[in-house]
Amino acid sequence: MRLLRVGSAGAERPAVLDAEGRVRDLSGITGDIDGEFLSGGGVERVRGTDLGALPELDPSTRVGPPVARPGKIVCIGLNYSDHAAETGAPEPAEPVLFMKAPNTVVGPDDEVLLPRGSVKTDWEVELAVVIGRTARYLADDEAAMTCVAGYAISNDVSEREFQLERGGQWDKGKSCETFNPMGPWLVTADEIADPQRLGLRLRVNGDTRQDGDTANMIFGVAGIVRYLSGFMVLEPGDVINTGTPAGVAMGMPEPKPYLRAGDVVELEIDGLGSQRQKVGQA
């Protein structure tokens, strides 16, 4: 099932794509696609509904993030062996954790804004995991996977100077406004046979920059969810960005091609759709 939210920012309506790719309004079934919907049987209610009987929405309407503002966004750094190598970092023995502010989440085709004073804003295509039930102290990977509601595309936009050269933790380079385009869809977990066999690609101005596969994750989805549950309670609607493959601007030779206003970034992950963002200035 491909769930989405459509409409102007802050006024999105919950929706689902039917078998023919038409956008169907879920407002009569749920107020939003959020933690309450995911944990309270919302997906099952939609599955039991005749989608053809639901109102059809204008397919040209703006698509927002597929999950209403998450409680938290937990990110895994240096989680692809080729990305760790390009940054000159050793492969981590345990997952590297950082957080992004929930208000960084925007729609998949919304404008990405360069922060004021930024000269090192970078791209990162990532598989996002959306939590569907409370996860705490999970015993094994099987238990972890029962907590996954589904998957989406995230662009973990990062300002490298703020992240690495300004002291403190990474968060200050990760939580600028618009720094987490997400969507277009939340694809339910049953639609993805193996989250460790998904191709990820990103282009800037038509040039391929990233072309990776989730098979190259150092820590897989199940292990990440289980690991995190030992340090924090994951709640329905929370998002985990699981890391990015090689090909970021930071890992390229000088002059590194960091994003500039007017650039166009396009992302896709097998089975999860695509994104397109134009870069503007804050």
N, C-alpha and C positions, 0 to 999 in steps of 0.2 A: 504494500500500500504506500502511495506517495501523498503525504500530507503537506499542506502549505498554508500560508496566510497571505491574503491579498488585500490591497487597499493602501491608502495614504499612511505615512508613518504615524504610528500611535493610534490608528483607527483600522487596523487590519481585521479582516473577517477570516474565520477558519474555513478551510476548504480541503477538498480531496480531488485527485485526478481519477476519472473513471477509466474504463478499459480502452476507450477511444481517445483518451488524452484531453477530454473536456474537463473544465474546472467546475466543480459542483460545490455549492454553498452548504457548509455544515452548521450554520448559525442556529438551525432548529434542533441540533443535537448537542452542541456545546457552545459555551461562550467564547472559548479560545482553545488553542493547542498549547497547553501548559502542563505543569507538574500534576495538577489535579486531574486533568484529562488523561494523562498517561498512566497514572497509578490507579485511577478510579474506574477502569473498564471502558474508557472512551474508545480505544482502538477496537475493542470487541463490539461495541455498539455500532460503530461505523461499518464493520464487516457484516453485521446483521441487517444492514439497511439496503434497500433497493436504491442504488446511487442514481439510477435513471429517473427516479421520482423527485430528486432534489433539484432546486433551482440551479440553472446554469449561470455562471458569472462570466463577465467579459474577459476573454483570455489576454487582452492587451493591458489589463489593469496591473499596476505595480505589484511586484511580488516582494513581500517583506521577509524577514527571517522566519524560518519554519516553526520556531518555538518562541513563545512569548518570553519576555525578559527572564533569563535563567537566574537562579539564586547565586550561582558561581560558575566561573569558567576556569577549569584547572588545565594547565598546559604541561606537556612533556617536552623538555628540551633535548637536543642532540640524540634523537631517538632513531635515526637512520645512520648506518655505518658510513655511508658515503658522505652524508652531511657533516658528521663529526670529523671525518678526514679532511674535508675542504676547509673547515674552520681551524684546523690544526689542533683539535681537542682529542684526547683519548676517548675511547668508547667508555661510557659510564658503567660502573658496577651495579648501580641502582638507578632507577628513573630520576632524572633531574626535574624538579617541580618548580613552577611559578604560576602566578595567577594573572588573569586579565579582568579588568572591571566589567561587570555585566552590561554597562551602558556603551561598551564598544561595539556591541552587536548591531549590525544594520542589514539591509536586504542584500541579496546576491548581486544586484546590478546598481546599487546605490553608489554615489560618488565617495571615493576615498580622499580624505583631506590631509595634505602634508601639514604637520604641525608648524607653527611659527618658529623660525630659526632652524628648521630641519634641513640637513644636507645629506642624510644617510637613511632615508626611509626605504625599506626593503619589503619584498614579497615572500610568502611562504604558503604553498598549497598544502592543506592538511585534511586528513580524515577526522571528522568530528563524531564523537560518540555521545549520544543523548541518553541519560539515565531515566529509567521508567519505574523503578521501585527503590525504596530506601536500601542503601548498602552500608553495612558496618561490620567490620571484622569478618569478612568473607573467608570461608574455609578453603576454597579451591577455585580453580578456573571455571568449573561447571556452574558453581553458584554465582560467580561473577557474570557469566553470560546471561543468566536469567534476569539480571538487573539492567540489561541493555534494551532500551526501547527501540532504538534505530540509529541511523547514520545520516550524516550530511557532509557537505563540503564547507570547510572554513578556510579563509585567507587570514593567516596569523600575521597581519601587517606589523612590522617592527621598525622602530627607529634605532639604528645601531649605535649612534653616538650617545643617545640618551640611555640606552641599555647597558653599554659596556664602558663608556668613557667618562661618565658623570658620577661615579661612585654609587655605593649602595646596591640594591637588588635590581634584577632585570625589569621589574614591573613598570618602572617609569618609562621605559622604551616600548612598552607593550599595551598601555592603557589609554593612549591618545584617542580622541573621538574618531569614530568610523573605523577603528583598527581591527574589526572582526566581521567582515562580510560573511554571511552564513546563508546556506540554502543552494538551490531554490526549494528543495524538498527535504522533509524528514522521511526517509525510506525505512519502513519498519524492518526490524531485525530478521524476520522470516524471509524477506526478499533477498537478503545477502547471504549466499550459501557459505562463504568464507571471507571474513573481513581482512584476512591476510593474503588475499589474492586479488587486489584491486590496483589497477594502474592509475597514477596521478600525473596530470600534466598542467603546465602553466606557460603562457606566452605573454610577452610584453611587446606591444606594437607589432604583433605578428611573428616575432622571433621566439622560438621555443627556448625557454630557460630551464624548466624542470621537466623531467620525464622519468618518473620513478615507479615503484611498486611497493605496496604495503608488505610484501613478503620480506622486504629488507629492513623492517623495523627491528630494532634491538630488543625491545619489549613489546609483545603483542597486545591486542585489545584486552583479552581476558586477564593477562598478567597485570596490566596497568590498572584495571578496575579493582582487582583483588588487592593489589599493593596499596592503592589510594585508600581503600576502605579500612586499612589499619592505621591510618593517620588522620582521617577526617570522615565524617558521615556524608556520603553522597546521597542527595535527595532527588526525587523525581523532577525532571526538567533541568537539572544540572548538565553542563556540557564539558566534555574532555576533548581538547585538541591534542592529537596523538603524535605530533612531530612532523617534520618536513624532510623530503629527500634532498639530495644535492642539487645545486643550480641557483642558489640565492646570490644576490649581488655581492654580499659580504665575502663570498668565497671565490670571487672572480679576480683576475689580474687588474692592476691599476691601468687606467682610471675605471674604478668600479661603477657600473651603470645603475646607480641608485635611481629611484623614481623621481620624476620631475612633473610639474603640472602639465597636463595635456596628454600624458602617457595613458595607454589603454592596457589593462591587465585582463587576461582571459584564463579561466581555470576550468578543469573538468576532472571528474573521478568516475571510473567505470560504474554504471548503474545509478549514479547519484545526480546526474544532470551537469549543468555548467553555470558559470558565473561570468560577468563582464563588468568591469569597473573602469570609469574614467577618473583620473587623478586630478584633484583640484587643490586649492590652497586655503588653509584655515584663516 
